[in-house]
Amino acid sequence: MKAPVSTYRIQVRPSFDLDAVADVMDYLHDLGADWVYLSPLLEAEAGSDHGYDVVDHSRVDPARGGAEGLKRAAAAARARGMGVLADLVPNHVGVATPAAMRWWWDVLAHGRGSSHAEAFDIDWDFGGGRLRLPVLGSADDLGALRLVEADGGLELHYWDHRFPVASGTAQPGDDPVAVHGRQHYELVDWRRADFDLNYRRFFAVNTLAAIRVEVPWVFDESHVEVLRWLREGLADGLRVDHPDGLLDPGGYLERLAEQTRGAYVLAEKILEGDERMPPGWATEGTTGYDALADVDRVLVDPAGEAPLTDLDTRLRGGEPVDWAAMIHGTKRAIADGILRSEVLRLDRTLVDAASGDDEPGAIADAVAELLAWFPVYRSYLPFGAGHLREAAELTVRHRPELAAVVQRLLPILSDAGHPAAQRFQQTSGMVMAKGVEDTAFYRYTRLTSLTEVGGDPAEFAIDVAEFHARALSREERMTRSMTTLSTHDTKRGEDVRARLHVIAEVPAEWAAVLDELRALTPLGDGPLEHLLWQAIVGSWPASPERLHAYAEKAAREAGDSTTWSAPDAEFEARMHALVDAVFEDERVAGLVGRAVALLETPGWSNSLAAKLIQLTAPGVPDVYQGSELWEQSLVDPDNRRPVDFDLRRRILAMLDAGAVPRLGGGGAAKLLVTSRALRLRRDRPELFTEYTPLAASGPAADHLVAFDRGGAITLATRLPVGLAARGGWEDTVVDVGSTPVVDVITGRHHSGGALRLAEVLGTYPVALLVDEGGPA
């Protein structure tokens, strides 16, 4: 199998198409990247800048460069010995514009008799034989329908929306509302999507309809173009988006492996805590959120947990928050809210098999509780059946009145062949993602650098020994699994998090600044205020536009003081005034500057430490586009902003000419660390074949993370504020063996043996050492 040593992720879009990718391939190679990792390339909804709303599986998106653009980008990679990893979306398609998605249009035109009806997960019986489309502004809006003669025949138009008219159901001049009543679809109030939908979506996104790749022809037609790329050498591997949404992820991956002849495949799988990948999956591992969580937590000071917990409690009016209780509540709210349609569909599937002498709604209530208590994203029966039992035990403990119905449900939901069990597995991940990532992560604001995809913010920090244990486990089990620090889905860029980690070292100082900021710009929602001020300080300097957009998204996702469906105009006005004050009120600006000054320099230290650890630890490191300089983005779409590759080229040329930049705001030091680590991994892979923890000795030993990968030795500083407060490294040393070594970052040579960290880490808080025969 051809596998990458490292990858570099690029968001391909109309404004940065495949020809633009080809044009930066020389830079990526010079940076040291082994493979280029491309976001989805199949034709997507017009104007999509992410590509996850595929409308045509048979061709490369013309707006992204088309088939010829892919050929040129792949050729540019091949000319430099680089591979190509392509992002694949098997779970859903874009249906915002029905006419653009041929399968969906055909289903709307022909109903369950459509040759493509089997491709979608539709409960036709529940809809009375009609597919419900939640597009109306209100139930009374049918009067806005128009019957229009189009090139392909008659259509119903609702404002900018177009829908087909089934053959023989209308002629020009008919009443549009009456015509609508004869169609295979029913246009309904958009609010009904939460509880009255009859097709499965991607999470709660009405415009992304799930498809059934477990059906052989659906797999074949939805993979025809992607498999061509692999056959013809246009791609070497695949990243599978959201496999947890599939009916049978393991079976899907097995089929994919057969069709790709065992090509390198990664699954976007989020592992919770010590959860393991399902055995037998035909994949090399995950996309790296598990590694991200470990790198973050070894750089957080555990001493900050108690004071920051006290601060968080004070911000909540004296009510301490329990993470497990919070996420049960947010997940239950999702199950009762935007994903109620999925719960009710499970209820309909279960009602005959599990009905008893229950109160009305007891099955749906029990299903929602099981989903809310489910401890991981999903099970893969029979693997993971213990998680279902755990959820059942917690449900009965907290809701004993549901014991009887849970007892009846458990054997059904444990049966891998039962439709209800299959659908429950598909649903639990949806509830987890929306309830935790997209709700609780905006409410649990004690230290927001820990509320990251794939992480448990209740785990505040880990010590160096625990970090090594987890790294050793990854080396043994998933040596080709991806590692990452930033992705298109992270809630904060890696350098925002690195700066915010410092708060754990200076909790009292942070609390003092926060109190003054809150006094000047009161919002009336303490936890959200804490989240916003961390975002502002962590991403600073940021534009007003970016911060206003983030504040609105964060507040509505949290759902405490305002929501997406019912925005509180008065609250949001105060919230936007808070953001404006950063730029218009000298007192607020001064406090923000004070906080940035407190966190910035040690944050840079954390950034370099995190980057070097990630790039050299076990796994296949990915560099998200642009993050070789400071990555201070916030949640999407902020993290998909254009990247200035010309700037990065110039800085890399300067570094290659011998410059050793200071650790500062320009980020050149990070590009130096990134390029030297990537090049070493690519050019001397024999130095990265094992993992041996190294321990420092001396008064500051706890401030070092060090390991030997089999010849490449990583040294990284942790807790830099505490290190400076205690007087620096003093006589602390680390034994790197008797062979003389060179730091490939600075080019400085060292004699070997017990090296004084004050000397080795005198220029940067990190070093990457190899024997003197290696590149300097």
Secondary structure, 3 states (H helix, E strand, C coil): CCCCCCEEEECCECCECHHHHHHCHHHHHHHCCCEEEECCCEEECCCCCCCCCEEEEEEECHHHCHHHHHHHHHHHHHHCCCEEEEEECCCEEECCCHHHCHHHHHHHHHHHHCCCHHHECECCCCCCCCEEEEEECCHHHHHHEEEEEECCEEEEEECCEEEECCCCCCCCCCCHHHHHCCCCEEEEEHHHHHHHCCECEECCEEEEEEECCCCHHHHHHHHHHHHHHHHCCCCCEEEECCHHHCCCHHHHHHHHHHHHCCCEEEECCCCCCCCCCCCCCCCCCECCHHHHHHHHHHCCCHHHHHHHHHHHHHHCCCCCCCHHHHHHHHHHHHHHCCCHHHHHHHHHHHHHHHCCCCCCCHHHHHHHHHHHHCCCCCCECCECHHHHHHHHHHHHHHCHHHHHHHHHHHHHHCCCCCHHHHHHHHHHHHHHHHHHHCCHHHCCCCCHHHCCCCCCCCCCCCCHHHHHHHHHHHHHHCCCCEECCCCCCCCECHHHHHHHHHHHHCHHHHHHHHHHHHHHCCCCCHHHHHHHHHHHHHHCCCCHHHHHHHHHHHHHHHCCCCCCCCCCHHHHHHHHHHHHHHHHCHHHHHHHHHHHHHHHHHHHHHHHHHHHHHHHCCCEEEEECCCCCCCCCECCCHHHCCCCHHHHHHHHHHHHCCCCCCCCCCCHHHHHHHHHHHHHHHHCHHHCCCCEEECEECCCHHHEEEEECCCCEEEEECCHHHHHHCCCCCCCEEECCCCCEEECCCCCEECCCEEEHHHHCCCCCEEEEEECCCCC
